[in-house]
Amino acid sequence: MEQVSLLAMEYRAFVGPTTDYILAQLRYWLELTSDEVMTYAIHQTGMAPRPSWRYMLAILSRCQRQGVTARQAAADDALTYAGMSPLYQRPEV
């Protein structure tokens, strides 16, 4: 299965319905970053009080600015899933 399709399924499960625009944006961001960073962003968005594509876009942009690697994103995703604080990613104040 194409990686974008897997990410779209994850987005629908954690955030909500996808549109053609969101699918195009998933493809675009997958070219810029790893699927681990994308998955991390999806999961973080799903935990937000008001999950939305804009919220996910802010996370992806921050990860890109901070140079978050696939390994760092995967580690932080596992930690936050377990209810612990992330090691690598800090919200910008």
C-alpha positions in Angstrom: 0.0 0.0 0.0 1.3 3.5 -0.8 2.7 5.4 2.2 0.3 8.3 1.6 -2.6 5.8 1.9 -1.3 4.5 5.2 -0.9 8.0 6.5 -4.4 8.9 5.4 -5.8 5.9 7.3 -3.8 7.0 10.4 -5.1 10.6 10.0 -8.7 9.4 9.7 -8.3 7.2 12.8 -6.7 9.9 15.0 -7.8 13.3 13.6 -10.8 13.0 11.4 -12.0 12.8 7.8 -9.6 13.6 4.9 -10.3 15.8 2.0 -8.5 16.0 -1.4 -6.6 19.0 0.0 -5.4 17.1 3.0 -4.4 14.1 0.9 -2.4 16.5 -1.4 -0.8 18.0 1.7 0.1 14.6 3.1 1.9 13.8 -0.2 3.7 17.2 -0.2 4.9 16.8 3.4 6.0 13.2 2.9 8.4 14.5 0.3 9.8 17.0 2.8 10.0 14.7 5.9 9.9 11.1 7.0 6.8 9.0 7.6 7.9 8.8 11.3 7.6 12.6 11.6 4.3 12.5 9.8 3.0 9.8 12.1 4.2 11.7 15.2 2.4 14.8 13.9 -0.8 12.9 13.3 -0.8 11.4 16.8 0.0 14.7 18.4 -2.8 16.4 16.5 -5.2 13.6 17.6 -4.4 14.4 21.2 -5.1 18.2 20.8 -8.3 19.7 22.3 -9.4 20.7 18.8 -7.6 18.5 16.2 -7.3 20.0 12.8 -5.1 20.0 9.7 -3.9 23.5 10.7 -2.7 22.1 14.0 -0.9 19.3 12.3 0.7 21.7 9.9 2.0 23.7 12.8 3.6 20.6 14.3 5.1 19.6 10.9 6.5 23.1 10.5 8.0 23.1 14.0 9.6 19.7 13.4 11.1 20.9 10.2 12.5 24.1 11.8 13.9 22.0 14.7 15.4 19.4 12.4 13.6 16.5 14.0 14.9 13.2 12.7 12.8 10.1 12.0 14.4 8.4 15.0 13.6 11.3 17.3 10.0 11.4 16.1 9.5 7.7 16.6 11.0 7.9 20.1 8.8 10.8 21.1 5.8 9.2 19.6 6.3 6.1 21.7 7.0 8.1 24.8 3.9 10.3 24.5 1.8 7.2 23.7 3.0 5.8 27.0 1.9 9.0 28.8 5.5 10.3 29.2 7.0 13.6 28.1 8.9 13.7 24.8 12.6 13.8 24.8 13.4 15.7 21.6 10.5 18.0 20.8 9.7 21.0 22.8 6.9 23.4 21.9 8.2 26.8 20.9 7.2 29.5 23.3 
